[in-house]
Amino acid sequence: MNILQMFSYPFMQRALIAGVLVSLCAALLGVSLVLKRYSMIGDGLSHVSFGALAVAVALGFTPLWFSIPVVILAAFFLLRMANDPHWNSDAAIAVMSASALAIGIIVISQTTGMTTDVDNYMFGSILAMRREDVALSVLLSAAVLVLFVLFYHKLFAVTFDESFSRATGLKVERYNTLLAILTALTIVLGMRMMGAMLISSLVIFPALTAMRLFRSFRGVVVCAAVTSVLCFCAGLTASFALSTPVGASVVCANLMLFLLACLVQKLRSR
C-alpha cells in the first residue's frame, strides 16, 4: 500500500489533521488526570457527550455546538461532586456516566432511532469528518494546547500536591476546573472519530505508557504526546489498509505499545 496515495483522499487528510491534534491534547491532559486519579473522567464525559449529541440530533440542533457547553457544564459539576466529602471521584463519574447514557438512549428510542449519525458518534467514523468539524477541531485544539502551555507549571503543582499549592496561595479549584474544561473540549472533539465508547483510551493509554518509561513529569508529558500521535497515525493507517474501524485500530496500537513499555520496564528492573 502506498502511504502517499492513502493520504491523497480528502477524508483521510481531514482525519489525520483532526486526529493528530485531538490525540496530542488528550495525551497532555491525560498525564495530569491519571496522576490525580481522574483517569475515568474521559469515559464519564464521553457518555455525557453522547447523551447531549443524541438530544441535539433529536431536536435538529448542530451536534457539536450543542454538546460542547453541555459537556463543559458536566465537567464542572463532576469536579464539584468529586471534591464533595459525601462522594468520591469514581462514584461521581459512574453516576453521571450512566445517567447521561440512559437519557441519550431513551431520547434516541423515542425519536430518530439509531441513525447513521448517532452510530458514528457512538463508535466513531473517519467518513463522518467534515471540513467544518476539522476547522472546529483545529481552532479548539489550538486553544487547549496554548492554555496547557501557559498554565503548565500551575497544572504541575496542583497535580502533585494540592495541599501545598493551596497553602502557597494558588487557586487550586480554578486550575482543577480549567483541567476539566480542557478535557471536556478534547472529548467532544474526539467523538466523531473515536466514538463515545473508545475516546477515553486516548486520555489513559499514552500516559500509562509514558509512566513505564520515564520518571520526570516533563519526560512523561513529552513521551505521552509522542506516543499518542504515533499510535493514532499507526491506527489510522492500519484502519485504511485492513478496513477496520479507526477507533478500535488506534486503541489496539496504544495497547501494543503499552505492553511493550511494560516489557521494557520489567527488563530494566532486573
N, C-alpha and C positions, 0 to 999 in steps of 0.2 A: 504493500500500500504506500502511495506517495503522500507524505505528510503535507507537502505544499499544496497538492491537489485537494486534500481533505479540507484545508482551511481556505480554499477558493470559494467555498459555498458561503453565502451571506449568513445563513443561520448558524454556522459553525463559528464565524467571526464574531457574531453577537454573543454567542455562548462563551467563547474564550474571554472576551473583554469583561463581560459581567461576572463570569465565574471566577476569574483571577482576582478581581477586586473584592468580591464578597468573601472569597476564601482567605485573602490577606486580612481583611477586617476581622473575620471570625477567629482566626488564629491569634491575632494580637490580643483581642479581648478575652479569648479562651484561657490564656495563661492566668490572668487575674481571677477569672471565675472559678477555675479549677483549684487554685491555691486558697481561695476564700470558701471553698466547699459549696459553691453555687453552680457547679458544673451542669446540673439538670435544669437550670433556668432557661436554657435554649430550648429544651424539649417542651417545657411549660408554655413558653411564649409562642412556639411554633403551633401548638394546639389552639392557643388564643387567636393567633393569626388565621388559622383555618376557619375557626368559628366566625371571625369578622369577615373573611372572604366569602363564606357561604351566605351570610346575611347580605353582603354587598351585591353578589350575583343575583340573589332573590329579589332585591329591591331595584336592580338595574343601575347601581352605582358603579363608578370606576373602582375595581377591587383594591389596587394598591393605595390609592389616595384615601380610601375609606379605612383600610386596615392599619395604616401607619399610626394615626393618632390613637386608635383603639389599643394597639399593642404597646405603645409608649405609656398610656394610662395604666394598662395592666402591669407593666414593668414597675411603675411607681408604687402601685398598691401591693404588688408581690413583695417588693423590698420592705415595705412597711409591715406587712404580715410576718415576714421572715424575722424581723427585728423585734416583734412583739413577744414578750415572755410566755404568753399563752400558746404560741405557735412555735414551730421550728421550720427551717427553710424547706425541708423535704415535704412536710405536711402541707405547707402553703402552696408549693408548686403542684403537688398532687391534686389538691382541691381545685385550684384554678384550671389546671390542665384538663381534668376530667369534665368539669362543668362546661368549659368552652367547647370541647369536642362534642359533648352531648347536645348542646344548643345548636351547633353547626349541623349535626346530623339530623336533628328534628326539623330545622328550617329547610334543609335540602329535601327531606322526605315529603314535606308539605307543600313545596313549591316547584322547583325546577327538576327535581330528581338528580341522579348522579350524571350530570352533563360532562362533556369532554373538558370544559373549562375547569370545573370543580375537581375533576380527576387529575388534571395537570397540577393543580395546587396541592393535591393530596400526595402525589407520587413524583411530581416533577416531570418536565419535558423541555428539551432544548428547542423543539419546534415551536413552543409557546412564547419564546422570547421575541418581542417586537422591538423596533427601533426606540419606541417611547420607553419601554422597560429598560433598555440599555442606557439611554440618556439619563433616566432617573437613577439607575444604579451607579453610574459614573459620578453624578452630582453628589448623591448621598454618601457613597463610599469615600469620596474625597473629603467630605465633611467629617466623617468618622475618623479617617486617618490623621487629618490635621488636628482634631481635638485630642486624639490619643497622644500625638507627639507633643503638643503644647502642655498637656497635663500629665506627662509620663511620670515625673518624679512624685507628683501628688498621688497618682494611682498606685505607684510602687509603695508609697508609705502606708496607704490605707489597706493595701493587700496584705502586708506582713504584720502590721501592729496597729490596730485601730485605737487601742487604749493610749499608746504613746502618742500617736498622731493627734488624738483629741486633746491630750494634755499639753501639746505644743501649740494648740490654738487652731489646728487645721479643721476645717468644716468637713468632718468625715461623712455626714449624711449627704452633703452636697455632691461629693465625689462618688459615693455609692450610687446615688441617683443618676449621675452622669454615666457611670458604667452600665447601669441598667438600661438607660435610654439608648446608648450606642449599641448595646446588644439587641435591643428591640428593632432598631433600624436594620441591623445586619440580618436578623432572622427574616424580616419581611422581604428584604431584597433577595434572599436566597431561596425563597419559597417557590418561585417559578421554575427554577432549575432542579433543586434537590428534593422539593416536596416537604410537606409538614412532617412526614414520618422519619426523614433522614437528615434534615437540616442541622439538628443538634450535633451530629457527628463532626461537622466542620469546626465546632467550638471545642469539642472534647479531645478528639484523636491527636491533632498536631501538638497540643500542649502536653499530653501524656507521653508522646513520643520524644519530644524535646527534653522532658524532665528525666528520661532514662539516659540521656547523653550528656547533659550539661548541668552544672551546679548553680551558676550565677543567674540572676533574674534576666539580665540583658542577654546572656547566651541562650537562655531558654526562649525568650521572645523572638530573637533573630532566627533560631533554629525552627521554631514553630511556624514562623512566617514562610520560610523557605520550604519547609516540609509540606505545608498546606497548598502552596502554589504548585509544587511539583506533583503532588498526588492528584490535584484537580486536573492538571494537564494530562497526566497518565490515564486517569479515569475517563476523561473526555475522549482521548484517542482510542482507548480500548472500547468505549461505547460505540464509537463510529465504526471501528473495524469489526466488532463482534455483534453489532446490532443489539446491544444490551442497554438497559436504562442508565442514564447518566448518573443519577443519584447513587444507585447501587454500585456502579462501577467505581465511583470516587470513594465510597465508603470502603470497598474491598481493597483499593490501593492504599488507603490510610491504614487499614487493618494489617496488611502485609508489611508495611514499613514499621508499624508499631511492634509487631512480633520480631522483626529484625533488630529493632532497637533493644528489645528485651533480651535478645540473644547476646548482643554486644555488651550490654550491661552485666550479664551473667559471666561472660568470658573475662571482663575486666576485673570482677570481684575475686577471681581465682588467683 
